[in-house]
Amino acid sequence: MKALNPALAERLAPVLETVEAHAAENDEKAAFPQQGLAAMRASGLLGLLVPAEYGGLGGTVPDLLALSQLIARHDMSAAMVYAMHGQQVAALVHHASRELRERVLPGIARGDVYLGSVTTEAGKGGHLLSSETGTRREGNHIELDRMAPIVTGGAYADAYLITALAPEATSEGQVSLVYAERDQLDVQALGGWDPMGMRGTHSVPMRFTGSIPYDQVVGDHGDFRRVTINVFAPLAHLGWSACWLGTAAGALSRTVHLLRSPQERRRRDLKGELLLTRLARARQRIETVQAMLSHTAGVYGTLSEEQRGSAPWQLLVNSLKVTASEHCLAAVEELIELVGLRHGYLRNQPLALERALRDLRSASLNYGNDRLHLANGSLSLLDQETTLV
């Protein structure tokens, strides 16, 4: 993980304190981390990726990953909320028009705007490159009626990036990404959120209806594929992986602290082969994900937009997501076996391994691993030389 510069570390400290204090309660109630979001607003970290010319911190993708990973050590839901907001900001920074950037980015930099992502549709899940929701152009506005089965933190967002078919689209692949402020639409939550894990993301079904200015498009109308390849897909897989890694690393750290406590050292043999082997396997899995995340983030920063559409890169970033989702969950399972039922399986224990396990179980389902394996199989056939980037 990239070391935080002192200025970012200072901004992050009150966020971590707040997130940690409310993580268990938010998990119990399946409540959105409102206190954590308030701390993020006050810290200026919602504007991490906003360029300095718009009042932001001018941070980098590695900064976003490092911050998300550290937040996830205390609450994976709050970290996912932050990482996904960062993904939305990056899309605006790199693909919105100058006029839209000048209108929107200063508010994000001030902490006034938390962005929600509206990309899921019933029947297609999280598949980004198609839509079944039509739009209609009326003069200088777009008429929109969009239902999404899952919108992370949507009930608390100040604005949204929404996918839908471009006006006058002739195929399901002509998708636009539009920016909409909350007061520009009628926003309705259509249900509740009571999942096994990731309970604090409050990812409820929602409906968005109304009219938004035609020029609030991010990229060109009908060309969301370009935004997806350049920003949305890679930052999703990088950001999610950082959150999963942080959750697993936090679980390991808390476990080691417990094992080294005087009480546990009196009742356990810390030189036992089974204990040491399980610790080693958990650490190995975490180190594997850390190495792959660092490598993938580094490669992303060196690629041109055209290169981000290449088979070797897509294979790498897809493999990161699958590897992180599998290894981080397996590391926590290893720790639960190590410490046993009381510390590892029961709810509301100091190690919070039970919560980490429930949260990480969602990782393979968050844009399903099976779908990514199929994509990578096809991409492997296109790369006859097995090019490693």
C-alpha positions in Angstrom: 0.0 0.0 0.0 1.2 3.5 -0.9 2.3 5.4 2.2 0.0 8.4 2.9 1.7 11.8 2.9 1.3 13.6 6.3 -1.3 16.0 5.0 -3.6 13.2 3.9 -3.0 11.2 7.0 -4.0 14.2 9.1 -7.2 14.5 7.2 -8.0 10.8 7.5 -7.5 10.5 11.2 -10.9 11.9 12.3 -12.6 9.9 9.6 -11.1 6.6 10.9 -12.0 7.5 14.4 -15.6 8.2 13.5 -16.0 5.2 11.2 -14.6 2.8 13.8 -16.9 4.2 16.5 -20.0 3.5 14.5 -19.2 0.4 12.5 -20.8 -2.2 14.7 -24.0 -0.1 15.2 -24.4 0.5 11.5 -23.9 -3.1 10.7 -26.5 -4.1 13.3 -29.1 -1.7 12.0 -28.1 -2.0 8.3 -27.7 1.8 8.5 -25.8 4.0 6.1 -22.6 5.4 7.7 -23.9 9.0 8.0 -21.4 9.9 10.7 -18.5 8.6 8.6 -19.7 10.5 5.5 -20.0 13.7 7.6 -16.4 13.3 8.7 -15.4 12.7 5.0 -17.1 15.9 4.0 -15.4 17.9 6.7 -12.0 16.4 6.0 -12.0 17.5 2.3 -11.4 13.9 1.3 -14.5 13.7 -0.9 -12.5 16.1 -3.2 -9.4 13.9 -3.2 -9.4 13.4 -7.0 -10.6 16.9 -7.8 -7.8 18.9 -9.4 -6.4 21.8 -7.4 -7.7 24.3 -10.0 -11.3 23.4 -8.9 -10.4 23.6 -5.2 -9.7 19.9 -4.7 -6.7 18.0 -3.3 -5.3 16.9 -6.6 -4.8 13.4 -5.4 -4.1 10.2 -7.3 -5.6 6.8 -7.8 -3.0 5.3 -5.5 -4.1 7.8 -2.9 -7.7 6.8 -3.3 -6.8 3.1 -2.9 -4.6 3.7 0.2 -7.4 5.7 1.9 -10.0 3.2 1.0 -7.9 0.3 2.3 -7.3 2.1 5.6 -11.0 2.9 6.1 -11.9 -0.7 5.3 -9.7 -1.9 8.2 -12.5 -0.6 10.4 -15.7 -0.7 8.2 -15.8 -2.2 4.7 -19.2 -0.6 4.0 -17.8 2.9 4.6 -14.8 2.2 2.6 -16.9 1.0 -0.4 -19.0 4.2 -0.2 -15.8 6.2 -0.4 -14.1 4.2 -3.1 -17.2 4.3 -5.3 -17.6 8.1 -4.8 -14.0 8.4 -6.0 -14.8 6.4 -9.1 -17.6 8.8 -9.9 -15.4 11.8 -9.4 -12.7 10.4 -11.7 -15.3 10.0 -14.4 -16.3 13.6 -14.1 -12.7 14.8 -14.0 -11.6 12.9 -17.1 -14.8 12.9 -19.3 -17.1 15.8 -18.4 -17.0 18.9 -20.4 -15.2 21.9 -19.1 -18.5 23.7 -18.4 -19.8 20.7 -16.4 -16.5 20.4 -14.5 -16.6 24.1 -13.6 -20.2 23.8 -12.4 -19.8 20.6 -10.4 -16.2 20.0 -9.1 -15.9 22.9 -6.7 -18.9 21.6 -4.8 -17.4 18.2 -4.6 -14.1 19.7 -3.4 -15.9 21.6 -0.6 -17.5 18.3 0.6 -21.0 19.5 -0.4 -21.5 16.7 -3.0 -21.5 13.0 -2.3 -22.0 11.1 -5.6 -24.2 8.0 -6.0 -23.8 5.5 -8.9 -26.8 4.3 -10.8 -25.7 1.6 -13.2 -27.6 -1.5 -12.3 -30.8 -2.6 -14.0 -33.2 -5.4 -13.4 -32.4 -8.3 -15.7 -28.8 -7.2 -16.5 -27.3 -6.7 -13.0 -24.2 -4.6 -13.0 -23.4 -5.1 -16.7 -22.3 -1.6 -17.7 -22.3 -1.6 -21.5 -26.0 -2.0 -22.2 -29.2 -0.5 -21.0 -32.9 -1.1 -21.4 -34.0 2.3 -20.1 -34.9 4.7 -22.9 -34.6 8.5 -22.7 -36.3 11.2 -24.7 -34.9 14.6 -25.7 -37.2 17.5 -25.2 -35.5 20.7 -26.4 -32.4 21.2 -24.3 -33.4 18.5 -21.7 -33.6 14.7 -21.4 -36.7 13.1 -20.0 -35.7 10.1 -17.8 -37.5 7.4 -15.9 -34.9 5.0 -14.5 -35.3 2.2 -12.0 -32.2 0.6 -10.4 -32.4 -2.4 -8.1 -29.2 -1.5 -6.2 -27.9 2.0 -5.6 -25.1 2.1 -3.0 -25.8 5.0 -0.6 -28.4 6.4 -3.1 -30.8 7.6 -0.4 -28.0 9.9 1.0 -26.4 11.1 -2.2 -26.4 14.7 -3.3 -26.1 13.9 -7.0 -25.8 10.9 -9.3 -24.1 9.5 -12.3 -26.8 7.6 -14.2 -26.6 5.3 -17.2 -29.4 5.0 -19.7 -29.9 4.7 -23.4 -28.9 7.8 -25.3 -31.8 9.8 -26.8 -32.7 8.2 -30.2 -30.5 5.2 -29.5 -31.0 2.3 -32.0 -29.3 -0.4 -30.0 -28.9 -1.4 -26.3 -25.2 -0.6 -26.5 -25.7 3.1 -27.1 -25.5 4.1 -23.5 -25.0 7.6 -22.0 -23.7 8.5 -18.6 -25.5 11.6 -17.3 -25.0 13.8 -14.2 -28.1 14.7 -12.2 -28.4 16.7 -9.0 -30.9 15.4 -6.5 -33.2 18.3 -6.8 -33.4 17.9 -10.6 -35.2 14.6 -10.3 -38.0 12.9 -8.3 -36.0 10.4 -6.3 -37.8 7.5 -4.6 -36.5 4.6 -2.5 -38.5 1.5 -3.5 -37.5 -0.9 -0.8 -35.3 -1.7 2.1 -31.9 -3.3 2.6 -31.4 -6.3 4.9 -28.4 -8.3 3.5 -26.0 -10.7 5.1 -23.1 -8.3 4.9 -22.2 -4.9 3.5 -25.1 -3.7 5.5 -23.8 -0.2 5.9 -23.8 0.5 2.1 -27.6 0.8 2.3 -27.9 -0.3 -1.4 -31.6 0.1 -1.8 -33.7 -0.1 -5.0 -34.5 3.4 -6.3 -36.4 5.2 -9.1 -35.3 8.4 -10.7 -37.8 10.4 -12.9 -37.6 13.9 -14.3 -35.8 16.1 -16.7 -32.2 17.1 -16.8 -30.2 19.4 -19.1 -29.0 17.6 -22.2 -25.5 18.9 -21.7 -25.1 17.2 -18.4 -23.6 14.2 -20.1 -20.3 12.7 -19.1 -18.5 11.9 -22.3 -20.5 11.9 -25.5 -24.1 10.7 -25.6 -24.1 7.0 -26.5 -20.4 6.5 -25.8 -20.3 5.3 -22.2 -18.1 2.4 -23.4 -15.2 4.8 -23.6 -15.8 6.0 -20.0 -16.2 2.4 -18.8 -12.9 1.3 -20.3 -10.9 4.3 -19.2 -12.3 4.9 -15.7 -15.4 3.0 -14.5 -14.3 -0.6 -14.9 -10.7 -0.3 -13.8 -11.5 2.0 -10.8 -14.3 -0.4 -9.7 -12.0 -3.4 -9.6 -9.1 -1.4 -8.1 -11.3 0.3 -5.5 -13.2 -2.8 -4.5 -10.0 -4.8 -4.2 -8.5 -2.2 -1.9 -11.5 -2.3 0.3 -11.5 -6.1 0.5 -7.7 -6.1 1.2 -8.1 -3.5 4.0 -10.8 -5.6 5.6 -8.7 -8.7 5.5 -5.6 -6.9 6.7 -7.5 -5.3 9.6 -8.8 -8.7 10.6 -5.3 -10.1 10.6 -3.9 -7.2 12.6 -6.6 -7.5 15.3 -6.0 -11.3 15.5 -2.2 -10.9 16.0 -2.8 -8.3 18.7 -5.1 -10.8 20.5 -2.6 -13.6 20.2 0.1 -11.5 21.6 -1.9 -10.3 24.6 -0.8 -11.6 28.0 -4.1 -13.5 28.5 -3.9 -15.3 25.2 -0.2 -16.1 25.6 -1.0 -17.9 28.8 -3.6 -20.1 27.2 -2.2 -20.7 23.7 1.0 -22.2 22.4 2.2 -19.5 20.0 4.8 -21.9 18.7 2.2 -24.5 17.7 2.6 -25.7 14.1 -1.1 -25.4 13.3 -1.4 -21.8 14.6 1.7 -20.7 12.8 0.7 -22.4 9.6 -2.8 -20.7 9.6 -1.3 -17.3 10.4 1.2 -17.8 7.6 -1.5 -18.8 5.1 -3.6 -15.8 6.0 -0.7 -13.5 5.7 0.4 -15.0 2.3 -3.1 -14.4 0.8 -3.1 -10.8 2.0 0.4 -10.2 0.6 -0.6 -11.8 -2.7 -3.5 -9.4 -3.1 -1.4 -6.4 -1.9 1.3 -7.2 -4.5 -1.3 -7.6 -7.3 -3.2 -4.5 -6.3 0.0 -2.4 -6.3 1.2 -3.8 -9.6 -2.2 -3.3 -11.3 -2.5 0.3 -10.0 1.0 1.0 -11.2 0.2 -0.3 -14.7 -3.0 1.7 -14.9 -1.1 4.9 -14.3 1.2 4.2 -17.2 -1.4 3.3 -19.9 -2.9 5.5 -22.5 -6.7 5.5 -22.9 -6.2 3.4 -26.0 -4.1 0.8 -24.2 -6.8 0.5 -21.5 -8.9 -1.3 -24.1 -6.2 -3.9 -24.8 -6.7 -7.6 -23.9 -3.6 -7.9 -21.6 -4.7 -4.9 -19.5 -8.3 -6.1 -19.2 -7.1 -9.6 -18.3 -5.0 -8.1 -15.5 -7.6 -5.9 -13.9 -10.3 -8.6 -14.1 -7.9 -11.1 -12.6 -7.2 -8.6 -9.7 -10.9 -8.5 -8.9 -11.3 -12.2 -8.9 -8.1 -12.9 -6.9 -8.8 -10.2 -4.3 -12.4 -11.4 -3.8 -11.3 -15.0 -3.3 -8.1 -14.5 -1.2 -9.4 -11.9 1.2 -12.4 -14.0 2.1 -10.2 -17.1 2.5 -7.7 -15.2 4.7 -10.5 -14.3 7.1 -11.9 -17.9 7.1 -8.3 -19.0 8.0 -8.3 -16.6 11.0 -11.7 -17.8 12.2 -10.4 -21.4 12.2 -7.3 -20.2 14.1 -9.0 -18.3 17.0 -12.1 -20.6 17.2 -15.8 -20.1 17.9 -15.8 -17.5 20.6 -13.4 -15.0 19.0 -14.1 -15.9 15.4 -17.7 -16.9 15.0 -19.8 -15.1 17.6 -21.2 -11.7 16.8 -20.1 -8.5 18.5 -16.6 -9.7 19.4 -13.7 -7.3 19.4 -12.0 -9.1 16.5 -15.1 -8.5 14.3 -14.1 -11.5 12.2 -17.8 -12.6 11.8 -18.6 -9.2 10.3 -15.6 -9.3 8.1 -16.6 -12.7 6.8 -20.1 -11.6 6.0 -18.9 -8.5 4.3 -16.3 -10.3 2.2 -18.8 -13.0 1.1 -20.3 -10.3 -1.2 -17.0 -9.8 -3.0 -17.4 -12.6 -5.6 -20.9 -11.5 -6.3 -20.1 -7.8 -6.8 -20.0 -8.1 -10.6 -19.9 -11.9 -10.5 -16.6 -13.8 -10.8 -18.2 -16.3 -13.1 -18.9 -13.4 -15.6 -15.3 -12.3 -15.3 -13.9 -15.8 -15.8 -15.9 -16.0 -19.1 -14.6 -12.6 -20.2 -11.0 -13.6 -19.3 -11.3 -16.9 -21.1 -12.4 -15.1 -24.3 -9.7 -12.4 -23.9 -7.0 -15.1 -23.4 -7.9 -16.5 -26.8 -7.2 -13.1 -28.3 -3.8 -12.8 -26.7 -1.9 -15.6 -28.4 1.5 -14.4 -27.0 0.2 -14.3 -23.4 1.4 -10.8 -23.0 2.0 -9.9 -19.3 1.7 -6.2 -18.4 
